[in-house]
């Protein structure tokens, strides 16, 4: 997507839509945000004290 995000027609055809808020994020930053959230979820689910440090 460009500065205004993904075209609404493309979004309507998608099987999965992830929403990180109303802001438009740079692609490289989104990769980091999603990777960090996945890491956080896995560590919490496996009992690692990630969120307690």
mmCIF entry with sequence, helices, sheets and N, C-alpha, C, O atoms, coordinates in Angstrom:
data_MODEL
# 
_entry.id   MODEL 
# 
_entity.id                         1 
_entity.type                       polymer 
_entity.pdbx_number_of_molecules   1 
# 
_entity_poly.entity_id                      1 
_entity_poly.type                           'polypeptide(L)' 
_entity_poly.nstd_linkage                   no 
_entity_poly.nstd_monomer                   no 
_entity_poly.pdbx_seq_one_letter_code       
;(UNK)(UNK)(UNK)(UNK)(UNK)(UNK)(UNK)(UNK)(UNK)(UNK)(UNK)(UNK)(UNK)(UNK)(UNK)(UNK)
(UNK)(UNK)(UNK)(UNK)(UNK)(UNK)(UNK)(UNK)(UNK)(UNK)(UNK)(UNK)(UNK)(UNK)(UNK)(UNK)
(UNK)(UNK)(UNK)(UNK)(UNK)(UNK)(UNK)(UNK)(UNK)(UNK)(UNK)(UNK)(UNK)(UNK)(UNK)(UNK)
(UNK)(UNK)(UNK)(UNK)(UNK)
;
_entity_poly.pdbx_seq_one_letter_code_can   XXXXXXXXXXXXXXXXXXXXXXXXXXXXXXXXXXXXXXXXXXXXXXXXXXXXX 
_entity_poly.pdbx_strand_id                 A 
# 
loop_
_entity_poly_seq.entity_id 
_entity_poly_seq.num 
_entity_poly_seq.mon_id 
_entity_poly_seq.hetero 
1 1  UNK n 
1 2  UNK n 
1 3  UNK n 
1 4  UNK n 
1 5  UNK n 
1 6  UNK n 
1 7  UNK n 
1 8  UNK n 
1 9  UNK n 
1 10 UNK n 
1 11 UNK n 
1 12 UNK n 
1 13 UNK n 
1 14 UNK n 
1 15 UNK n 
1 16 UNK n 
1 17 UNK n 
1 18 UNK n 
1 19 UNK n 
1 20 UNK n 
1 21 UNK n 
1 22 UNK n 
1 23 UNK n 
1 24 UNK n 
1 25 UNK n 
1 26 UNK n 
1 27 UNK n 
1 28 UNK n 
1 29 UNK n 
1 30 UNK n 
1 31 UNK n 
1 32 UNK n 
1 33 UNK n 
1 34 UNK n 
1 35 UNK n 
1 36 UNK n 
1 37 UNK n 
1 38 UNK n 
1 39 UNK n 
1 40 UNK n 
1 41 UNK n 
1 42 UNK n 
1 43 UNK n 
1 44 UNK n 
1 45 UNK n 
1 46 UNK n 
1 47 UNK n 
1 48 UNK n 
1 49 UNK n 
1 50 UNK n 
1 51 UNK n 
1 52 UNK n 
1 53 UNK n 
# 
_struct_asym.id          A 
_struct_asym.entity_id   1 
# 
loop_
_struct_conf.conf_type_id 
_struct_conf.id 
_struct_conf.pdbx_PDB_helix_id 
_struct_conf.beg_label_comp_id 
_struct_conf.beg_label_asym_id 
_struct_conf.beg_label_seq_id 
_struct_conf.pdbx_beg_PDB_ins_code 
_struct_conf.end_label_comp_id 
_struct_conf.end_label_asym_id 
_struct_conf.end_label_seq_id 
_struct_conf.pdbx_end_PDB_ins_code 
_struct_conf.beg_auth_comp_id 
_struct_conf.beg_auth_asym_id 
_struct_conf.beg_auth_seq_id 
_struct_conf.end_auth_comp_id 
_struct_conf.end_auth_asym_id 
_struct_conf.end_auth_seq_id 
_struct_conf.pdbx_PDB_helix_class 
_struct_conf.details 
_struct_conf.pdbx_PDB_helix_length 
HELX_P HELX_P1 AA1 UNK A 8  ? UNK A 13 ? UNK A 8  UNK A 13 1 ? 6  
HELX_P HELX_P2 AA2 UNK A 27 ? UNK A 45 ? UNK A 27 UNK A 45 1 ? 19 
HELX_P HELX_P3 AA3 UNK A 50 ? UNK A 52 ? UNK A 50 UNK A 52 5 ? 3  
# 
_struct_conf_type.id          HELX_P 
_struct_conf_type.criteria    ? 
_struct_conf_type.reference   ? 
# 
loop_
_atom_site.group_PDB 
_atom_site.id 
_atom_site.type_symbol 
_atom_site.label_atom_id 
_atom_site.label_alt_id 
_atom_site.label_comp_id 
_atom_site.label_asym_id 
_atom_site.label_entity_id 
_atom_site.label_seq_id 
_atom_site.pdbx_PDB_ins_code 
_atom_site.Cartn_x 
_atom_site.Cartn_y 
_atom_site.Cartn_z 
_atom_site.occupancy 
_atom_site.B_iso_or_equiv 
_atom_site.pdbx_formal_charge 
_atom_site.auth_seq_id 
_atom_site.auth_comp_id 
_atom_site.auth_asym_id 
_atom_site.auth_atom_id 
_atom_site.pdbx_PDB_model_num 
ATOM 1   N N  . UNK A 1 1  ? 0.801   -1.184  0.000  1.00 0.00 ? 1  UNK A N  1 
ATOM 2   C CA . UNK A 1 1  ? 0.000   0.000   0.000  1.00 0.00 ? 1  UNK A CA 1 
ATOM 3   C C  . UNK A 1 1  ? 0.848   1.253   0.000  1.00 0.00 ? 1  UNK A C  1 
ATOM 4   O O  . UNK A 1 1  ? 2.025   1.234   0.362  1.00 0.00 ? 1  UNK A O  1 
ATOM 5   N N  . UNK A 1 2  ? 0.243   2.310   -0.402 1.00 0.00 ? 2  UNK A N  1 
ATOM 6   C CA . UNK A 1 2  ? 0.930   3.590   -0.424 1.00 0.00 ? 2  UNK A CA 1 
ATOM 7   C C  . UNK A 1 2  ? 0.694   4.369   0.855  1.00 0.00 ? 2  UNK A C  1 
ATOM 8   O O  . UNK A 1 2  ? 0.426   3.796   1.911  1.00 0.00 ? 2  UNK A O  1 
ATOM 9   N N  . UNK A 1 3  ? 0.798   5.678   0.746  1.00 0.00 ? 3  UNK A N  1 
ATOM 10  C CA . UNK A 1 3  ? 0.640   6.542   1.916  1.00 0.00 ? 3  UNK A CA 1 
ATOM 11  C C  . UNK A 1 3  ? -0.772  6.474   2.504  1.00 0.00 ? 3  UNK A C  1 
ATOM 12  O O  . UNK A 1 3  ? -0.966  6.755   3.686  1.00 0.00 ? 3  UNK A O  1 
ATOM 13  N N  . UNK A 1 4  ? -1.751  6.103   1.684  1.00 0.00 ? 4  UNK A N  1 
ATOM 14  C CA . UNK A 1 4  ? -3.135  6.000   2.156  1.00 0.00 ? 4  UNK A CA 1 
ATOM 15  C C  . UNK A 1 4  ? -3.535  4.578   2.523  1.00 0.00 ? 4  UNK A C  1 
ATOM 16  O O  . UNK A 1 4  ? -4.708  4.315   2.790  1.00 0.00 ? 4  UNK A O  1 
ATOM 17  N N  . UNK A 1 5  ? -2.579  3.664   2.539  1.00 0.00 ? 5  UNK A N  1 
ATOM 18  C CA . UNK A 1 5  ? -2.876  2.282   2.894  1.00 0.00 ? 5  UNK A CA 1 
ATOM 19  C C  . UNK A 1 5  ? -3.266  1.446   1.688  1.00 0.00 ? 5  UNK A C  1 
ATOM 20  O O  . UNK A 1 5  ? -3.032  1.835   0.544  1.00 0.00 ? 5  UNK A O  1 
ATOM 21  N N  . UNK A 1 6  ? -3.855  0.308   1.955  1.00 0.00 ? 6  UNK A N  1 
ATOM 22  C CA . UNK A 1 6  ? -4.252  -0.651  0.923  1.00 0.00 ? 6  UNK A CA 1 
ATOM 23  C C  . UNK A 1 6  ? -5.552  -0.195  0.262  1.00 0.00 ? 6  UNK A C  1 
ATOM 24  O O  . UNK A 1 6  ? -6.428  0.376   0.911  1.00 0.00 ? 6  UNK A O  1 
ATOM 25  N N  . UNK A 1 7  ? -5.657  -0.456  -1.025 1.00 0.00 ? 7  UNK A N  1 
ATOM 26  C CA . UNK A 1 7  ? -6.881  -0.147  -1.763 1.00 0.00 ? 7  UNK A CA 1 
ATOM 27  C C  . UNK A 1 7  ? -8.051  -0.919  -1.146 1.00 0.00 ? 7  UNK A C  1 
ATOM 28  O O  . UNK A 1 7  ? -7.914  -2.113  -0.880 1.00 0.00 ? 7  UNK A O  1 
ATOM 29  N N  . UNK A 1 8  ? -9.193  -0.272  -0.912 1.00 0.00 ? 8  UNK A N  1 
ATOM 30  C CA . UNK A 1 8  ? -10.340 -0.952  -0.298 1.00 0.00 ? 8  UNK A CA 1 
ATOM 31  C C  . UNK A 1 8  ? -10.791 -2.206  -1.052 1.00 0.00 ? 8  UNK A C  1 
ATOM 32  O O  . UNK A 1 8  ? -11.232 -3.165  -0.419 1.00 0.00 ? 8  UNK A O  1 
ATOM 33  N N  . UNK A 1 9  ? -10.692 -2.226  -2.389 1.00 0.00 ? 9  UNK A N  1 
ATOM 34  C CA . UNK A 1 9  ? -11.087 -3.416  -3.150 1.00 0.00 ? 9  UNK A CA 1 
ATOM 35  C C  . UNK A 1 9  ? -10.188 -4.600  -2.810 1.00 0.00 ? 9  UNK A C  1 
ATOM 36  O O  . UNK A 1 9  ? -10.669 -5.725  -2.671 1.00 0.00 ? 9  UNK A O  1 
ATOM 37  N N  . UNK A 1 10 ? -8.897  -4.353  -2.677 1.00 0.00 ? 10 UNK A N  1 
ATOM 38  C CA . UNK A 1 10 ? -7.960  -5.416  -2.314 1.00 0.00 ? 10 UNK A CA 1 
ATOM 39  C C  . UNK A 1 10 ? -8.241  -5.907  -0.903 1.00 0.00 ? 10 UNK A C  1 
ATOM 40  O O  . UNK A 1 10 ? -8.226  -7.112  -0.654 1.00 0.00 ? 10 UNK A O  1 
ATOM 41  N N  . UNK A 1 11 ? -8.494  -5.002  0.009  1.00 0.00 ? 11 UNK A N  1 
ATOM 42  C CA . UNK A 1 11 ? -8.792  -5.369  1.392  1.00 0.00 ? 11 UNK A CA 1 
ATOM 43  C C  . UNK A 1 11 ? -10.066 -6.212  1.470  1.00 0.00 ? 11 UNK A C  1 
ATOM 44  O O  . UNK A 1 11 ? -10.133 -7.155  2.259  1.00 0.00 ? 11 UNK A O  1 
ATOM 45  N N  . UNK A 1 12 ? -11.071 -5.886  0.665  1.00 0.00 ? 12 UNK A N  1 
ATOM 46  C CA . UNK A 1 12 ? -12.328 -6.643  0.669  1.00 0.00 ? 12 UNK A CA 1 
ATOM 47  C C  . UNK A 1 12 ? -12.142 -8.071  0.172  1.00 0.00 ? 12 UNK A C  1 
ATOM 48  O O  . UNK A 1 12 ? -12.890 -8.961  0.577  1.00 0.00 ? 12 UNK A O  1 
ATOM 49  N N  . UNK A 1 13 ? -11.156 -8.309  -0.701 1.00 0.00 ? 13 UNK A N  1 
ATOM 50  C CA . UNK A 1 13 ? -10.913 -9.648  -1.243 1.00 0.00 ? 13 UNK A CA 1 
ATOM 51  C C  . UNK A 1 13 ? -10.009 -10.491 -0.353 1.00 0.00 ? 13 UNK A C  1 
ATOM 52  O O  . UNK A 1 13 ? -9.876  -11.695 -0.574 1.00 0.00 ? 13 UNK A O  1 
ATOM 53  N N  . UNK A 1 14 ? -9.389  -9.881  0.646  1.00 0.00 ? 14 UNK A N  1 
ATOM 54  C CA . UNK A 1 14 ? -8.423  -10.587 1.493  1.00 0.00 ? 14 UNK A CA 1 
ATOM 55  C C  . UNK A 1 14 ? -9.113  -11.602 2.394  1.00 0.00 ? 14 UNK A C  1 
ATOM 56  O O  . UNK A 1 14 ? -10.225 -11.372 2.870  1.00 0.00 ? 14 UNK A O  1 
ATOM 57  N N  . UNK A 1 15 ? -8.439  -12.733 2.625  1.00 0.00 ? 15 UNK A N  1 
ATOM 58  C CA . UNK A 1 15 ? -8.951  -13.745 3.549  1.00 0.00 ? 15 UNK A CA 1 
ATOM 59  C C  . UNK A 1 15 ? -8.644  -13.376 4.996  1.00 0.00 ? 15 UNK A C  1 
ATOM 60  O O  . UNK A 1 15 ? -9.373  -13.768 5.907  1.00 0.00 ? 15 UNK A O  1 
ATOM 61  N N  . UNK A 1 16 ? -7.563  -12.621 5.211  1.00 0.00 ? 16 UNK A N  1 
ATOM 62  C CA . UNK A 1 16 ? -7.147  -12.221 6.553  1.00 0.00 ? 16 UNK A CA 1 
ATOM 63  C C  . UNK A 1 16 ? -6.700  -10.768 6.512  1.00 0.00 ? 16 UNK A C  1 
ATOM 64  O O  . UNK A 1 16 ? -5.946  -10.367 5.626  1.00 0.00 ? 16 UNK A O  1 
ATOM 65  N N  . UNK A 1 17 ? -7.169  -9.985  7.472  1.00 0.00 ? 17 UNK A N  1 
ATOM 66  C CA . UNK A 1 17 ? -6.769  -8.582  7.565  1.00 0.00 ? 17 UNK A CA 1 
ATOM 67  C C  . UNK A 1 17 ? -6.254  -8.335  8.981  1.00 0.00 ? 17 UNK A C  1 
ATOM 68  O O  . UNK A 1 17 ? -6.969  -8.564  9.957  1.00 0.00 ? 17 UNK A O  1 
ATOM 69  N N  . UNK A 1 18 ? -5.012  -7.867  9.088  1.00 0.00 ? 18 UNK A N  1 
ATOM 70  C CA . UNK A 1 18 ? -4.441  -7.491  10.377 1.00 0.00 ? 18 UNK A CA 1 
ATOM 71  C C  . UNK A 1 18 ? -4.520  -5.982  10.504 1.00 0.00 ? 18 UNK A C  1 
ATOM 72  O O  . UNK A 1 18 ? -4.243  -5.256  9.549  1.00 0.00 ? 18 UNK A O  1 
ATOM 73  N N  . UNK A 1 19 ? -4.894  -5.513  11.674 1.00 0.00 ? 19 UNK A N  1 
ATOM 74  C CA . UNK A 1 19 ? -5.041  -4.083  11.891 1.00 0.00 ? 19 UNK A CA 1 
ATOM 75  C C  . UNK A 1 19 ? -4.147  -3.669  13.048 1.00 0.00 ? 19 UNK A C  1 
ATOM 76  O O  . UNK A 1 19 ? -4.296  -4.175  14.161 1.00 0.00 ? 19 UNK A O  1 
ATOM 77  N N  . UNK A 1 20 ? -3.218  -2.751  12.795 1.00 0.00 ? 20 UNK A N  1 
ATOM 78  C CA . UNK A 1 20 ? -2.338  -2.230  13.838 1.00 0.00 ? 20 UNK A CA 1 
ATOM 79  C C  . UNK A 1 20 ? -2.749  -0.817  14.237 1.00 0.00 ? 20 UNK A C  1 
ATOM 80  O O  . UNK A 1 20 ? -1.936  -0.047  14.749 1.00 0.00 ? 20 UNK A O  1 
ATOM 81  N N  . UNK A 1 21 ? -3.994  -0.488  14.005 1.00 0.00 ? 21 UNK A N  1 
ATOM 82  C CA . UNK A 1 21 ? -4.500  0.836   14.337 1.00 0.00 ? 21 UNK A CA 1 
ATOM 83  C C  . UNK A 1 21 ? -4.812  1.632   13.082 1.00 0.00 ? 21 UNK A C  1 
ATOM 84  O O  . UNK A 1 21 ? -4.712  1.122   11.966 1.00 0.00 ? 21 UNK A O  1 
ATOM 85  N N  . UNK A 1 22 ? -5.186  2.873   13.273 1.00 0.00 ? 22 UNK A N  1 
ATOM 86  C CA . UNK A 1 22 ? -5.567  3.716   12.139 1.00 0.00 ? 22 UNK A CA 1 
ATOM 87  C C  . UNK A 1 22 ? -4.376  4.354   11.448 1.00 0.00 ? 22 UNK A C  1 
ATOM 88  O O  . UNK A 1 22 ? -4.521  4.919   10.364 1.00 0.00 ? 22 UNK A O  1 
ATOM 89  N N  . UNK A 1 23 ? -3.199  4.273   12.057 1.00 0.00 ? 23 UNK A N  1 
ATOM 90  C CA . UNK A 1 23 ? -2.004  4.856   11.452 1.00 0.00 ? 23 UNK A CA 1 
ATOM 91  C C  . UNK A 1 23 ? -1.504  3.992   10.307 1.00 0.00 ? 23 UNK A C  1 
ATOM 92  O O  . UNK A 1 23 ? -1.763  2.789   10.270 1.00 0.00 ? 23 UNK A O  1 
ATOM 93  N N  . UNK A 1 24 ? -0.792  4.603   9.379  1.00 0.00 ? 24 UNK A N  1 
ATOM 94  C CA . UNK A 1 24 ? -0.124  3.876   8.303  1.00 0.00 ? 24 UNK A CA 1 
ATOM 95  C C  . UNK A 1 24 ? 1.334   3.724   8.702  1.00 0.00 ? 24 UNK A C  1 
ATOM 96  O O  . UNK A 1 24 ? 2.050   4.717   8.828  1.00 0.00 ? 24 UNK A O  1 
ATOM 97  N N  . UNK A 1 25 ? 1.785   2.476   8.904  1.00 0.00 ? 25 UNK A N  1 
ATOM 98  C CA . UNK A 1 25 ? 3.142   2.193   9.373  1.00 0.00 ? 25 UNK A CA 1 
ATOM 99  C C  . UNK A 1 25 ? 4.047   1.810   8.209  1.00 0.00 ? 25 UNK A C  1 
ATOM 100 O O  . UNK A 1 25 ? 3.588   1.198   7.245  1.00 0.00 ? 25 UNK A O  1 
ATOM 101 N N  . UNK A 1 26 ? 5.338   2.165   8.287  1.00 0.00 ? 26 UNK A N  1 
ATOM 102 C CA . UNK A 1 26 ? 6.303   1.701   7.283  1.00 0.00 ? 26 UNK A CA 1 
ATOM 103 C C  . UNK A 1 26 ? 6.416   0.173   7.345  1.00 0.00 ? 26 UNK A C  1 
ATOM 104 O O  . UNK A 1 26 ? 6.365   -0.411  8.427  1.00 0.00 ? 26 UNK A O  1 
ATOM 105 N N  . UNK A 1 27 ? 6.568   -0.467  6.188  1.00 0.00 ? 27 UNK A N  1 
ATOM 106 C CA . UNK A 1 27 ? 6.598   -1.929  6.125  1.00 0.00 ? 27 UNK A CA 1 
ATOM 107 C C  . UNK A 1 27 ? 7.663   -2.530  7.034  1.00 0.00 ? 27 UNK A C  1 
ATOM 108 O O  . UNK A 1 27 ? 7.400   -3.528  7.705  1.00 0.00 ? 27 UNK A O  1 
ATOM 109 N N  . UNK A 1 28 ? 8.859   -1.947  7.071  1.00 0.00 ? 28 UNK A N  1 
ATOM 110 C CA . UNK A 1 28 ? 9.935   -2.509  7.888  1.00 0.00 ? 28 UNK A CA 1 
ATOM 111 C C  . UNK A 1 28 ? 9.604   -2.427  9.371  1.00 0.00 ? 28 UNK A C  1 
ATOM 112 O O  . UNK A 1 28 ? 9.949   -3.338  10.123 1.00 0.00 ? 28 UNK A O  1 
ATOM 113 N N  . UNK A 1 29 ? 8.948   -1.367  9.807  1.00 0.00 ? 29 UNK A N  1 
ATOM 114 C CA . UNK A 1 29 ? 8.570   -1.238  11.207 1.00 0.00 ? 29 UNK A CA 1 
ATOM 115 C C  . UNK A 1 29 ? 7.472   -2.237  11.567 1.00 0.00 ? 29 UNK A C  1 
ATOM 116 O O  . UNK A 1 29 ? 7.469   -2.776  12.674 1.00 0.00 ? 29 UNK A O  1 
ATOM 117 N N  . UNK A 1 30 ? 6.554   -2.486  10.657 1.00 0.00 ? 30 UNK A N  1 
ATOM 118 C CA . UNK A 1 30 ? 5.484   -3.458  10.906 1.00 0.00 ? 30 UNK A CA 1 
ATOM 119 C C  . UNK A 1 30 ? 6.071   -4.849  11.135 1.00 0.00 ? 30 UNK A C  1 
ATOM 120 O O  . UNK A 1 30 ? 5.604   -5.586  12.003 1.00 0.00 ? 30 UNK A O  1 
ATOM 121 N N  . UNK A 1 31 ? 7.086   -5.205  10.363 1.00 0.00 ? 31 UNK A N  1 
ATOM 122 C CA . UNK A 1 31 ? 7.739   -6.508  10.554 1.00 0.00 ? 31 UNK A CA 1 
ATOM 123 C C  . UNK A 1 31 ? 8.292   -6.633  11.967 1.00 0.00 ? 31 UNK A C  1 
ATOM 124 O O  . UNK A 1 31 ? 8.158   -7.680  12.600 1.00 0.00 ? 31 UNK A O  1 
ATOM 125 N N  . UNK A 1 32 ? 8.909   -5.571  12.458 1.00 0.00 ? 32 UNK A N  1 
ATOM 126 C CA . UNK A 1 32 ? 9.466   -5.582  13.816 1.00 0.00 ? 32 UNK A CA 1 
ATOM 127 C C  . UNK A 1 32 ? 8.353   -5.653  14.852 1.00 0.00 ? 32 UNK A C  1 
ATOM 128 O O  . UNK A 1 32 ? 8.458   -6.410  15.818 1.00 0.00 ? 32 UNK A O  1 
ATOM 129 N N  . UNK A 1 33 ? 7.289   -4.879  14.667 1.00 0.00 ? 33 UNK A N  1 
ATOM 130 C CA . UNK A 1 33 ? 6.165   -4.886  15.605 1.00 0.00 ? 33 UNK A CA 1 
ATOM 131 C C  . UNK A 1 33 ? 5.527   -6.270  15.707 1.00 0.00 ? 33 UNK A C  1 
ATOM 132 O O  . UNK A 1 33 ? 5.254   -6.753  16.806 1.00 0.00 ? 33 UNK A O  1 
ATOM 133 N N  . UNK A 1 34 ? 5.291   -6.902  14.566 1.00 0.00 ? 34 UNK A N  1 
ATOM 134 C CA . UNK A 1 34 ? 4.662   -8.226  14.567 1.00 0.00 ? 34 UNK A CA 1 
ATOM 135 C C  . UNK A 1 34 ? 5.603   -9.269  15.158 1.00 0.00 ? 34 UNK A C  1 
ATOM 136 O O  . UNK A 1 34 ? 5.167   -10.128 15.925 1.00 0.00 ? 34 UNK A O  1 
ATOM 137 N N  . UNK A 1 35 ? 6.885   -9.205  14.814 1.00 0.00 ? 35 UNK A N  1 
ATOM 138 C CA . UNK A 1 35 ? 7.860   -10.158 15.370 1.00 0.00 ? 35 UNK A CA 1 
ATOM 139 C C  . UNK A 1 35 ? 7.920   -10.034 16.885 1.00 0.00 ? 35 UNK A C  1 
ATOM 140 O O  . UNK A 1 35 ? 7.960   -11.047 17.584 1.00 0.00 ? 35 UNK A O  1 
ATOM 141 N N  . UNK A 1 36 ? 7.927   -8.820  17.401 1.00 0.00 ? 36 UNK A N  1 
ATOM 142 C CA . UNK A 1 36 ? 7.989   -8.618  18.848 1.00 0.00 ? 36 UNK A CA 1 
ATOM 143 C C  . UNK A 1 36 ? 6.733   -9.145  19.527 1.00 0.00 ? 36 UNK A C  1 
ATOM 144 O O  . UNK A 1 36 ? 6.817   -9.753  20.594 1.00 0.00 ? 36 UNK A O  1 
ATOM 145 N N  . UNK A 1 37 ? 5.575   -8.922  18.925 1.00 0.00 ? 37 UNK A N  1 
ATOM 146 C CA . UNK A 1 37 ? 4.328   -9.403  19.518 1.00 0.00 ? 37 UNK A CA 1 
ATOM 147 C C  . UNK A 1 37 ? 4.255   -10.930 19.517 1.00 0.00 ? 37 UNK A C  1 
ATOM 148 O O  . UNK A 1 37 ? 3.780   -11.533 20.479 1.00 0.00 ? 37 UNK A O  1 
ATOM 149 N N  . UNK A 1 38 ? 4.728   -11.555 18.427 1.00 0.00 ? 38 UNK A N  1 
ATOM 150 C CA . UNK A 1 38 ? 4.762   -13.020 18.385 1.00 0.00 ? 38 UNK A CA 1 
ATOM 151 C C  . UNK A 1 38 ? 5.722   -13.566 19.433 1.00 0.00 ? 38 UNK A C  1 
ATOM 152 O O  . UNK A 1 38 ? 5.401   -14.534 20.123 1.00 0.00 ? 38 UNK A O  1 
ATOM 153 N N  . UNK A 1 39 ? 6.900   -12.952 19.557 1.00 0.00 ? 39 UNK A N  1 
ATOM 154 C CA . UNK A 1 39 ? 7.871   -13.369 20.573 1.00 0.00 ? 39 UNK A CA 1 
ATOM 155 C C  . UNK A 1 39 ? 7.265   -13.231 21.967 1.00 0.00 ? 39 UNK A C  1 
ATOM 156 O O  . UNK A 1 39 ? 7.375   -14.138 22.792 1.00 0.00 ? 39 UNK A O  1 
ATOM 157 N N  . UNK A 1 40 ? 6.635   -12.107 22.222 1.00 0.00 ? 40 UNK A N  1 
ATOM 158 C CA . UNK A 1 40 ? 6.028   -11.869 23.528 1.00 0.00 ? 40 UNK A CA 1 
ATOM 159 C C  . UNK A 1 40 ? 4.949   -12.914 23.830 1.00 0.00 ? 40 UNK A C  1 
ATOM 160 O O  . UNK A 1 40 ? 4.902   -13.456 24.934 1.00 0.00 ? 40 UNK A O  1 
ATOM 161 N N  . UNK A 1 41 ? 4.094   -13.194 22.862 1.00 0.00 ? 41 UNK A N  1 
ATOM 162 C CA . UNK A 1 41 ? 3.022   -14.174 23.064 1.00 0.00 ? 41 UNK A CA 1 
ATOM 163 C C  . UNK A 1 41 ? 3.580   -15.556 23.361 1.00 0.00 ? 41 UNK A C  1 
ATOM 164 O O  . UNK A 1 41 ? 3.107   -16.237 24.271 1.00 0.00 ? 41 UNK A O  1 
ATOM 165 N N  . UNK A 1 42 ? 4.585   -15.975 22.597 1.00 0.00 ? 42 UNK A N  1 
ATOM 166 C CA . UNK A 1 42 ? 5.170   -17.308 22.801 1.00 0.00 ? 42 UNK A CA 1 
ATOM 167 C C  . UNK A 1 42 ? 5.843   -17.400 24.164 1.00 0.00 ? 42 UNK A C  1 
ATOM 168 O O  . UNK A 1 42 ? 5.684   -18.403 24.859 1.00 0.00 ? 42 UNK A O  1 
ATOM 169 N N  . UNK A 1 43 ? 6.590   -16.374 24.558 1.00 0.00 ? 43 UNK A N  1 
ATOM 170 C CA . UNK A 1 43 ? 7.268   -16.436 25.855 1.00 0.00 ? 43 UNK A CA 1 
ATOM 171 C C  . UNK A 1 43 ? 6.274   -16.449 27.007 1.00 0.00 ? 43 UNK A C  1 
ATOM 172 O O  . UNK A 1 43 ? 6.493   -17.145 27.998 1.00 0.00 ? 43 UNK A O  1 
ATOM 173 N N  . UNK A 1 44 ? 5.199   -15.703 26.898 1.00 0.00 ? 44 UNK A N  1 
ATOM 174 C CA . UNK A 1 44 ? 4.182   -15.708 27.951 1.00 0.00 ? 44 UNK A CA 1 
ATOM 175 C C  . UNK A 1 44 ? 3.481   -17.062 28.009 1.00 0.00 ? 44 UNK A C  1 
ATOM 176 O O  . UNK A 1 44 ? 3.255   -17.595 29.095 1.00 0.00 ? 44 UNK A O  1 
ATOM 177 N N  . UNK A 1 45 ? 3.133   -17.623 26.847 1.00 0.00 ? 45 UNK A N  1 
ATOM 178 C CA . UNK A 1 45 ? 2.444   -18.918 26.814 1.00 0.00 ? 45 UNK A CA 1 
ATOM 179 C C  . UNK A 1 45 ? 3.313   -20.057 27.326 1.00 0.00 ? 45 UNK A C  1 
ATOM 180 O O  . UNK A 1 45 ? 2.792   -21.042 27.850 1.00 0.00 ? 45 UNK A O  1 
ATOM 181 N N  . UNK A 1 46 ? 4.630   -19.939 27.183 1.00 0.00 ? 46 UNK A N  1 
ATOM 182 C CA . UNK A 1 46 ? 5.534   -20.995 27.656 1.00 0.00 ? 46 UNK A CA 1 
ATOM 183 C C  . UNK A 1 46 ? 6.011   -20.757 29.080 1.00 0.00 ? 46 UNK A C  1 
ATOM 184 O O  . UNK A 1 46 ? 6.842   -21.512 29.582 1.00 0.00 ? 46 UNK A O  1 
ATOM 185 N N  . UNK A 1 47 ? 5.502   -19.722 29.740 1.00 0.00 ? 47 UNK A N  1 
ATOM 186 C CA . UNK A 1 47 ? 5.831   -19.479 31.136 1.00 0.00 ? 47 UNK A CA 1 
ATOM 187 C C  . UNK A 1 47 ? 7.108   -18.689 31.372 1.00 0.00 ? 47 UNK A C  1 
ATOM 188 O O  . UNK A 1 47 ? 7.539   -18.550 32.517 1.00 0.00 ? 47 UNK A O  1 
ATOM 189 N N  . UNK A 1 48 ? 7.712   -18.175 30.330 1.00 0.00 ? 48 UNK A N  1 
ATOM 190 C CA . UNK A 1 48 ? 8.917   -17.360 30.486 1.00 0.00 ? 48 UNK A CA 1 
ATOM 191 C C  . UNK A 1 48 ? 8.523   -16.035 31.137 1.00 0.00 ? 48 UNK A C  1 
ATOM 192 O O  . UNK A 1 48 ? 7.468   -15.485 30.820 1.00 0.00 ? 48 UNK A O  1 
ATOM 193 N N  . UNK A 1 49 ? 9.345   -15.519 32.033 1.00 0.00 ? 49 UNK A N  1 
ATOM 194 C CA . UNK A 1 49 ? 8.963   -14.289 32.754 1.00 0.00 ? 49 UNK A CA 1 
ATOM 195 C C  . UNK A 1 49 ? 9.167   -13.004 31.954 1.00 0.00 ? 49 UNK A C  1 
ATOM 196 O O  . UNK A 1 49 ? 9.529   -11.979 32.532 1.00 0.00 ? 49 UNK A O  1 
ATOM 197 N N  . UNK A 1 50 ? 8.945   -13.034 30.652 1.00 0.00 ? 50 UNK A N  1 
ATOM 198 C CA . UNK A 1 50 ? 9.152   -11.864 29.785 1.00 0.00 ? 50 UNK A CA 1 
ATOM 199 C C  . UNK A 1 50 ? 8.435   -10.628 30.309 1.00 0.00 ? 50 UNK A C  1 
ATOM 200 O O  . UNK A 1 50 ? 9.031   -9.555  30.402 1.00 0.00 ? 50 UNK A O  1 
ATOM 201 N N  . UNK A 1 51 ? 7.177   -10.773 30.649 1.00 0.00 ? 51 UNK A N  1 
ATOM 202 C CA . UNK A 1 51 ? 6.378   -9.620  31.059 1.00 0.00 ? 51 UNK A CA 1 
ATOM 203 C C  . UNK A 1 51 ? 6.539   -9.280  32.540 1.00 0.00 ? 51 UNK A C  1 
ATOM 204 O O  . UNK A 1 51 ? 5.924   -8.331  33.026 1.00 0.00 ? 51 UNK A O  1 
ATOM 205 N N  . UNK A 1 52 ? 7.362   -10.049 33.263 1.00 0.00 ? 52 UNK A N  1 
ATOM 206 C CA . UNK A 1 52 ? 7.553   -9.800  34.688 1.00 0.00 ? 52 UNK A CA 1 
ATOM 207 C C  . UNK A 1 52 ? 8.932   -9.236  34.998 1.00 0.00 ? 52 UNK A C  1 
ATOM 208 O O  . UNK A 1 52 ? 9.238   -8.954  36.157 1.00 0.00 ? 52 UNK A O  1 
ATOM 209 N N  . UNK A 1 53 ? 9.756   -9.070  33.993 1.00 0.00 ? 53 UNK A N  1 
ATOM 210 C CA . UNK A 1 53 ? 11.137  -8.628  34.228 1.00 0.00 ? 53 UNK A CA 1 
ATOM 211 C C  . UNK A 1 53 ? 11.185  -7.162  34.534 1.00 0.00 ? 53 UNK A C  1 
ATOM 212 O O  . UNK A 1 53 ? 12.264  -6.613  34.759 1.00 0.00 ? 53 UNK A O  1 
# 
